[in-house]
């Protein structure tokens, strides 16, 4: 498995609008090929992290055009562009 971890900075006064947009896009996000899990967290100052776990790095890379389109939907809410890094998953557990 492969994880893509993306940090972002949202305009603090736009967080509620961005959350509404995210809720609209969840079906599209969750339908991406190979996606195992998706977590998006943010603090009150607008600093956030997205972590998606995908079956493989190849599938994650193949999804990048769709991911870019999703981030584009948040362009009005972001105070700076997101920054992504990829990692090999050593363990992925949940209860």
Rosetta blueprint (number, residue, H / E / L):
1 X L
2 X E
3 X E
4 X E
5 X E
6 X E
7 X E
8 X E
9 X E
10 X E
11 X L
12 X H
13 X H
14 X H
15 X H
16 X H
17 X H
18 X H
19 X H
20 X H
21 X H
22 X H
23 X H
24 X H
25 X H
26 X H
27 X H
28 X H
29 X H
30 X H
31 X L
32 X L
33 X L
34 X L
35 X E
36 X E
37 X E
38 X E
39 X E
40 X E
41 X E
42 X E
43 X L
44 X L
45 X L
46 X L
47 X E
48 X E
49 X E
50 X E
51 X E
52 X E
53 X E
54 X E
55 X L
56 X L
57 X H
58 X H
59 X H
60 X H
61 X H
62 X H
63 X L
64 X H
65 X H
66 X H
67 X H
68 X H
69 X H
70 X H
71 X H
72 X H
73 X L
74 X L
75 X L
76 X L
77 X L
78 X E
79 X E
80 X E
81 X E
82 X E
83 X E
84 X E
85 X E
86 X E
87 X E
88 X E
89 X L
90 X L
91 X L
92 X L
93 X L
94 X L
95 X L
